[in-house]
Amino acid sequence: MKKCQLKLLIVTFKGLEIKKSLQ
C-alpha cells in the first residue's frame, strides 16, 4: 500500500466519524 493511499483512507475514515457525530 502506498503512503498516499494510506492518507486517503485515514481522511475518509475521519470524515465518516465526523458524519456519525453530526447525526
Jmol script that loads the backbone (N, CA, C; Angstrom):
load data "model"
ATOM      1  N   MET A   1       0.840  -1.203   0.000  1.00  0.00           N
ATOM      2  CA  MET A   1       0.000   0.000   0.000  1.00  0.00           C
ATOM      3  C   MET A   1       0.878   1.259   0.000  1.00  0.00           C
ATOM      4  N   LYS A   2       0.535   2.178  -0.868  1.00  0.00           N
ATOM      5  CA  LYS A   2       1.314   3.415  -0.951  1.00  0.00           C
ATOM      6  C   LYS A   2       0.924   4.375   0.169  1.00  0.00           C
ATOM      7  N   LYS A   3       1.834   5.283   0.489  1.00  0.00           N
ATOM      8  CA  LYS A   3       1.578   6.254   1.560  1.00  0.00           C
ATOM      9  C   LYS A   3       0.403   7.153   1.229  1.00  0.00           C
ATOM     10  N   CYS A   4       0.280   7.543  -0.038  1.00  0.00           N
ATOM     11  CA  CYS A   4      -0.827   8.419  -0.440  1.00  0.00           C
ATOM     12  C   CYS A   4      -2.163   7.704  -0.271  1.00  0.00           C
ATOM     13  N   GLN A   5      -2.191   6.403  -0.536  1.00  0.00           N
ATOM     14  CA  GLN A   5      -3.423   5.616  -0.364  1.00  0.00           C
ATOM     15  C   GLN A   5      -3.787   5.529   1.117  1.00  0.00           C
ATOM     16  N   LEU A   6      -2.772   5.378   1.966  1.00  0.00           N
ATOM     17  CA  LEU A   6      -2.997   5.280   3.403  1.00  0.00           C
ATOM     18  C   LEU A   6      -3.573   6.592   3.933  1.00  0.00           C
ATOM     19  N   LYS A   7      -3.014   7.719   3.458  1.00  0.00           N
ATOM     20  CA  LYS A   7      -3.513   9.034   3.881  1.00  0.00           C
ATOM     21  C   LYS A   7      -4.965   9.212   3.467  1.00  0.00           C
ATOM     22  N   LEU A   8      -5.285   8.788   2.247  1.00  0.00           N
ATOM     23  CA  LEU A   8      -6.655   8.907   1.736  1.00  0.00           C
ATOM     24  C   LEU A   8      -7.610   8.081   2.592  1.00  0.00           C
ATOM     25  N   LEU A   9      -7.186   6.894   2.978  1.00  0.00           N
ATOM     26  CA  LEU A   9      -8.007   6.012   3.805  1.00  0.00           C
ATOM     27  C   LEU A   9      -8.265   6.641   5.173  1.00  0.00           C
ATOM     28  N   ILE A  10      -7.239   7.241   5.756  1.00  0.00           N
ATOM     29  CA  ILE A  10      -7.380   7.893   7.063  1.00  0.00           C
ATOM     30  C   ILE A  10      -8.338   9.075   6.969  1.00  0.00           C
ATOM     31  N   VAL A  11      -8.200   9.870   5.902  1.00  0.00           N
ATOM     32  CA  VAL A  11      -9.072  11.033   5.706  1.00  0.00           C
ATOM     33  C   VAL A  11     -10.526  10.592   5.547  1.00  0.00           C
ATOM     34  N   THR A  12     -10.735   9.525   4.787  1.00  0.00           N
ATOM     35  CA  THR A  12     -12.090   9.011   4.583  1.00  0.00           C
ATOM     36  C   THR A  12     -12.673   8.505   5.900  1.00  0.00           C
ATOM     37  N   PHE A  13     -11.860   7.812   6.685  1.00  0.00           N
ATOM     38  CA  PHE A  13     -12.314   7.286   7.970  1.00  0.00           C
ATOM     39  C   PHE A  13     -12.688   8.415   8.921  1.00  0.00           C
ATOM     40  N   LYS A  14     -11.861   9.472   8.944  1.00  0.00           N
ATOM     41  CA  LYS A  14     -12.144  10.632   9.798  1.00  0.00           C
ATOM     42  C   LYS A  14     -13.427  11.319   9.357  1.00  0.00           C
ATOM     43  N   GLY A  15     -13.624  11.403   8.046  1.00  0.00           N
ATOM     44  CA  GLY A  15     -14.837  12.024   7.508  1.00  0.00           C
ATOM     45  C   GLY A  15     -16.083  11.268   7.932  1.00  0.00           C
ATOM     46  N   LEU A  16     -15.988   9.929   7.932  1.00  0.00           N
ATOM     47  CA  LEU A  16     -17.126   9.106   8.348  1.00  0.00           C
ATOM     48  C   LEU A  16     -17.416   9.298   9.834  1.00  0.00           C
ATOM     49  N   GLU A  17     -16.384   9.432  10.645  1.00  0.00           N
ATOM     50  CA  GLU A  17     -16.561   9.640  12.083  1.00  0.00           C
ATOM     51  C   GLU A  17     -17.241  10.973  12.345  1.00  0.00           C
ATOM     52  N   ILE A  18     -16.850  12.008  11.587  1.00  0.00           N
ATOM     53  CA  ILE A  18     -17.445  13.337  11.736  1.00  0.00           C
ATOM     54  C   ILE A  18     -18.928  13.292  11.361  1.00  0.00           C
ATOM     55  N   LYS A  19     -19.251  12.598  10.280  1.00  0.00           N
ATOM     56  CA  LYS A  19     -20.647  12.475   9.840  1.00  0.00           C
ATOM     57  C   LYS A  19     -21.480  11.761  10.899  1.00  0.00           C
ATOM     58  N   LYS A  20     -20.919  10.741  11.516  1.00  0.00           N
ATOM     59  CA  LYS A  20     -21.636   9.989  12.547  1.00  0.00           C
ATOM     60  C   LYS A  20     -21.882  10.864  13.774  1.00  0.00           C
ATOM     61  N   SER A  21     -20.906  11.671  14.153  1.00  0.00           N
ATOM     62  CA  SER A  21     -21.041  12.529  15.334  1.00  0.00           C
ATOM     63  C   SER A  21     -22.035  13.662  15.089  1.00  0.00           C
ATOM     64  N   LEU A  22     -22.164  14.094  13.827  1.00  0.00           N
ATOM     65  CA  LEU A  22     -23.103  15.167  13.492  1.00  0.00           C
ATOM     66  C   LEU A  22     -24.546  14.677  13.511  1.00  0.00           C
ATOM     67  N   GLN A  23     -24.759  13.423  13.154  1.00  0.00           N
ATOM     68  CA  GLN A  23     -26.119  12.892  13.085  1.00  0.00           C
ATOM     69  C   GLN A  23     -26.707  12.595  14.465  1.00  0.00           C
TER      70      GLN A  23
END
end "model"
wireframe off; spacefill off
backbone 0.3
color backbone group
